[in-house]
Amino acid sequence: GNRWDLGYMGTYSDDRQPSLNRLLIEPARTWPEGRFTVAGPQYPKTVQWPRNVQRVQHLPPRRHRRFYNAQHFTLNLTRADMIAAGFSPSVRLFEAAACGTPIISDCWEGIETLFQPGKEILIARSSTDVLEWIRDLPQEERAALGDRARVRVLAQHTAAHRAAELEEYALQLLSRTSVGRAS
């Protein structure tokens, strides 16, 4: 079975920490029976981790899949500068989805172009949202959410898809350039 009710993977970041506090640490404090994990380096000693949050300093890429597969839900958090830029997902979002791990994410412009909120991803605005989902969402719904995100990522968001898009953009630019020269 799953070791953790909710997990998060990411390097410490000042601007992401308030979201981590609100969407993982606060739920962990509120629900002491819950099991939580945070993987990633550079967290300051001043962070007060609740007893039910397991810390993992470093997780090599070969262990990412096992980490995601050991969670009922994974948390996706976005840095402030990426939220400001819009349409700037973390690679972790796609990793988790590819594993079929249900994702709870913060909200940012463009997320709905990648995954359908409520159907392929859950968008949390508060610790209450997080707690309701990790405690009360039936197992079948949780699994279906993860499965739908996995289907979406494999159909539209693989490295091959990005490479094909990049080629298409380059070809469009090249054809514009050659048309411009011909006139």
C-alpha positions in Angstrom: 0.0 0.0 0.0 0.9 3.7 0.0 3.3 4.9 2.7 2.1 8.5 2.6 -1.2 10.3 2.4 0.5 13.3 0.8 4.0 14.0 -0.4 6.0 16.8 -2.0 9.3 16.8 -3.9 11.2 20.0 -4.4 14.2 22.0 -3.4 13.6 24.6 -0.7 12.6 28.0 -2.0 11.6 31.1 0.1 8.8 32.0 -2.3 7.3 28.5 -2.3 7.5 27.9 1.4 4.3 29.7 2.3 2.4 27.4 -0.1 4.1 24.3 1.4 3.2 25.6 4.9 -0.5 26.1 3.9 -1.0 23.0 1.8 1.1 20.4 3.5 2.5 21.4 6.9 -0.8 22.9 8.2 -2.7 19.8 7.1 -0.1 17.6 8.8 -0.5 19.6 12.0 -4.3 19.4 11.8 -4.4 15.7 11.1 -1.7 14.0 13.3 -2.8 10.5 12.2 -2.0 11.4 8.6 1.4 10.5 7.0 3.3 13.1 5.0 6.6 13.4 3.3 8.8 16.2 1.9 11.8 15.3 -0.3 14.4 17.8 -1.3 17.5 19.7 -0.2 18.3 23.1 1.3 15.4 23.4 3.8 16.6 25.6 6.7 16.9 24.2 10.2 14.3 26.8 11.2 11.4 24.9 9.5 9.3 23.3 12.2 8.3 19.9 10.7 5.4 18.2 12.4 6.2 14.7 13.7 4.1 13.1 11.0 6.2 14.6 8.2 9.0 12.4 7.0 11.9 14.3 5.5 14.0 13.0 2.7 17.1 15.1 2.0 17.9 13.9 -1.5 16.1 11.7 -4.0 18.0 10.7 -7.1 16.0 10.6 -10.3 16.0 6.8 -10.4 14.0 6.9 -7.2 11.3 9.4 -8.2 8.9 6.9 -9.6 9.0 4.8 -6.4 8.5 8.0 -4.3 5.4 9.0 -6.3 4.0 5.5 -6.2 4.3 5.5 -2.4 1.9 8.4 -2.1 -1.9 8.6 -2.1 -1.6 12.2 -3.4 1.4 14.3 -4.4 1.5 18.1 -4.0 2.6 20.3 -6.9 3.8 23.8 -5.9 5.0 26.5 -8.2 7.5 29.2 -7.5 6.3 32.8 -7.5 8.3 33.9 -10.5 6.9 30.9 -12.5 3.3 31.8 -11.4 4.0 35.4 -12.5 5.2 34.1 -15.9 2.2 31.9 -16.3 2.1 28.6 -18.2 5.3 27.5 -16.4 4.8 24.0 -15.1 7.4 22.1 -13.1 8.8 18.9 -14.6 7.6 17.2 -11.4 4.0 17.8 -12.4 4.5 15.6 -15.5 6.6 13.0 -13.6 3.9 12.5 -11.0 1.1 12.4 -13.7 3.1 9.8 -15.7 3.2 7.7 -12.5 -0.6 7.9 -12.2 -0.2 9.6 -8.8 -3.2 11.9 -8.1 -2.0 15.5 -8.0 -3.1 18.3 -5.8 -1.7 21.6 -7.1 -1.6 25.3 -6.3 -3.3 27.5 -8.8 -1.6 29.3 -11.6 -2.5 30.7 -15.0 -2.3 28.0 -17.7 -2.7 24.9 -15.5 -6.1 24.2 -17.1 -4.4 23.9 -20.5 -2.3 21.0 -19.3 -4.8 19.1 -17.0 -8.5 19.5 -16.5 -9.2 20.7 -12.9 -11.4 18.4 -11.0 -11.0 15.6 -13.5 -7.2 15.2 -14.0 -5.9 17.4 -11.2 -7.2 19.0 -8.0 -6.5 22.7 -7.4 -6.1 23.5 -3.7 -6.8 27.0 -2.4 -6.6 26.1 1.3 -5.4 23.5 3.8 -9.1 22.5 4.2 -9.3 21.5 0.5 -6.2 19.3 0.9 -7.5 17.7 4.1 -10.9 16.9 2.6 -9.3 15.2 -0.4 -6.6 13.2 1.3 -9.1 12.0 4.0 -12.4 11.7 2.2 -11.9 11.1 -1.5 -12.9 7.5 -2.2 -10.1 5.2 -3.3 -11.8 4.6 -6.7 -12.1 8.4 -7.4 -8.5 8.9 -6.3 -7.2 6.2 -8.6 -9.4 7.4 -11.5 -8.0 11.0 -11.1 -4.4 9.6 -11.3 -5.3 7.4 -14.3 -6.9 10.3 -16.2 -3.8 12.5 -15.6 -1.5 9.6 -16.7 -3.5 9.2 -19.9 -3.3 12.9 -20.6 0.4 13.2 -20.0 1.2 10.2 -22.2 -1.1 11.5 -25.0 0.1 15.1 -24.9 3.0 15.9 -22.6 5.9 13.6 -23.2 9.4 14.8 -24.3 8.6 13.5 -27.8 5.5 15.8 -27.9 7.7 18.8 -26.8 10.3 18.0 -29.4 7.7 17.8 -32.2 6.2 21.1 -31.1 9.6 22.7 -31.1 10.3 21.4 -34.6 7.0 22.7 -35.8 7.7 26.2 -34.4 11.2 26.1 -36.0 9.7 25.1 -39.4 7.2 27.9 -39.1 9.9 30.5 -38.4 12.1 29.1 -41.2 9.2 29.3 -43.7 8.5 32.9 -42.6 12.1 33.8 -43.0 12.4 32.3 -46.5 9.1 34.0 -47.6 10.4 37.3 -46.3 13.6 36.9 -48.4 11.8 35.9 -51.6 9.8 39.2 -51.9 
